[in-house]
Amino acid sequence: MYERLRNLREDKELTQREIANILNMSQTGYNQYEIGKNDVPTKILIKLANFYNTSTDYLLGITDEIKPYPSKNNEKRRTINKYYINNNKLK
């Protein structure tokens, strides 16, 4: 799971500090997730899955399918990503 978080972040050419800012947390706190020292809380896991347009199952290593199945949440993901682009924060 932790490698997937890093790979997704690096694919978007974002730093740990930038992701931490999006999640309203410290870079050190986020780093603990990427290195596997701390478990990612469900609330954060969902935010990351929405931000990366993937599923929590992918982040958790349950599936290797990076793209989620089509659902009603796709519009929510687009809204979240648009909000990030406009405000550089997720709520």
N, C-alpha and C positions, 0 to 999 in steps of 0.2 A: 504494500500500500504506500509506504513512504517514498519509494522510488518513483511511483506513479505521480505523486504530488510534485516531486521535483521535476520530473520530465514534462508534465503539463505546464508548469510554471516557466520552465526554460523554453518550451516551444512557443510560448507567448512573449518571450524575451523580457520577462519581468524578474525583478529581484525579490528576494525574501522580504525586504523592507516594503516594497510596493504591495505585495500580497498582504503583509501584516497590516498595512495602512487600510487596505480595502476591508479587512476583517476587524478593524478597530482594535488591534492588539499590538504588542511589541514585536520587533523583529526576532528577539531572543525567544519569545514564546512560540512564534511560528516555526522557528528553526527546530525547536524541540519536537514538533510534529514531523518535520521532514526527516529527521535522523532517527525517529522511532523511540525517542526517550519518553515522550508523553503521548497518550492516546488522543486522537482527535475527537472532541465532543460531537455528538450528533448534530447539533445546531450548526457548527462550523463545517462539518462534513457536507451537509445539505447546501450550505452557501457555496462551498467550493465546487460541488457537482453542478449547481446552477451556473456559476460563473464560467466553468470550463465546458459547459454544455455536454456533460456526460452524466452517467448515473452513479449513485452511491455504490451500487454493485461493482462498477468498474473500479472506483477508488479503493474499495475494500478487497479487490482481487477475486471477487466471486465470479466475474465474467471477464473475458478479454475483449468484449465488444465495447469499443470506446464511445460510440454514439448510442444514446439511449433510444429505446423504442419510441415511435411517435406517440405523443400524448397531448392532453390538454395543457400540460405544463410548458410546452414549447413557447407559447405566447408569453408566459411568465418569464422564461429564460431570456427572451429577446428584450423584455422590459428591464430586467435586471442588468443585462449587458449594456443597454442604452443608458441606464442610470449611471453605471460605472463610468462609461465614456464621458458623460456630461458632468459628473460630480466626483469621480475618482473615489467613490465610497460605496459600500453595500450596507444596507440597513437591515 
